[in-house]
Structure formats: C-alpha cells, structure tokens
Amino acid sequence: MSRHRRSGNYRITYAPPADDTLAKMADAEAFRAAMARTLGRDPYGHGSTAVSAEPTEPDRREATVGGAIVLYYVSGSVLTVTVVRLVPFG
C-alpha cells in the first residue's frame, strides 16, 4: 500500500476550467461516477502518475478516467482531489 493512501473516500472538486469542460461533456454524470469509483477511493492509484519531476511533489498528478485525461492535486489532510484540467477524448 502506498504511503500516501488514507482510509475513506476523497471529496472531488473541480476548479473553474475543469468545471466548464465537465459541463460541456455529454456523459458528465458517468464521468463523475467514474471519478468517485477510482480517484475518489485511491487518488494515488488507478494508473495515475506524478506530474512533477520533483519527488517532493507527489500530490500533483495525472490519470485517465472515464474517457478523459485528468490533471489534479491531492490534499491528504482534508481528503480532497481537486481537478484543475480535464481533457476529454474525442
């Protein structure tokens, strides 16, 4: 188990640019459900990778979820995943 994992689910929030993209997605509810099932339970798992080359910044991450590339930050102290950029496929 990763040293970053905490018990419990993470709350998922969307920064304005990601929220705007989500509002335009045809399958927004399915995407939200996929986020809750994957990154909401384990933001350091689901094939995610640290975006920063600095090993001191493991909380800045990227993953593919529900047909979109998701750039997000993890806050372990308040169990929150904040999506800052969302790029849907097709």
N, C-alpha and C positions, 0 to 999 in steps of 0.2 A: 504494500500500500504506500502511496506517495506521502511524503512528509507534509504536503500541503493540504491534504484532504481533511475535511472536518465532517463530523456527523451532522445529518439534517440536510434539508434542501436549501438551495440558494435562491434568493429572490432575483428575478431577472428584470432589469430596467433597460430602457433604450434612450440613448442620447438623441437630441433632435434630428440629426441627419439620418440615423438608423431608423428612427420612428417614422420619418417621412417616407423612407423606402418601404418599410413594413406596411404602411397604409396603402401603398400602391400595388402590393403583391396580391395576386388573385387568390392565393391559398394562405393568407395571413394566419388564420386560426390553426391550420395544420402545422405551419411553421412554429407558432407559439407552443403548440403541444409537443413538437419535436424538441424544441429548446428545453422545455421543462423535463422531458424524459432523459435528456442527455446531459447538457451542460448544467442544467439546474440541479442535477444529482451529483455530478462529478465534473466541475469545470476544468480540472487538470487532466481529465481522461478524454474519451471519445476521439482519440486520434489528434487531439489538439497539440499545438507546438508553441513554444515561447517565441514571440516575435523579435524581441530584443536579443542582440548578441551578448549583452551583459548578463552574466549568470545571477546578478543581484536583482534582476527584473523578471522573475518567472511569472508574474501576475499579468503581464501584457501578453495576450495570447491570440491565436487564430485557429479556427476549426471550420469544417464543412458540416453543416446541419441542414436538413430539410431542403436541399437544393439551393443552398446559398453559402457563400464564404462569409464567415462572421469574424470580425475583429472585436475583441472585448478585453476588459480588465476585470480581475477578480479581487474582491475585498474579503479576505477571510475573517476579518474582525467583525464584520456585520453581515456575513454570508450573502453577499450580493455580487451578481455578474452584471456589468454594465456594457451593453453592446454599443460600440461607437461607430462602427461601419458595417454595412450589410450589402453584399453584392449577390443578387440572385442570378442563377444560371438561366440563360435563355429568356 
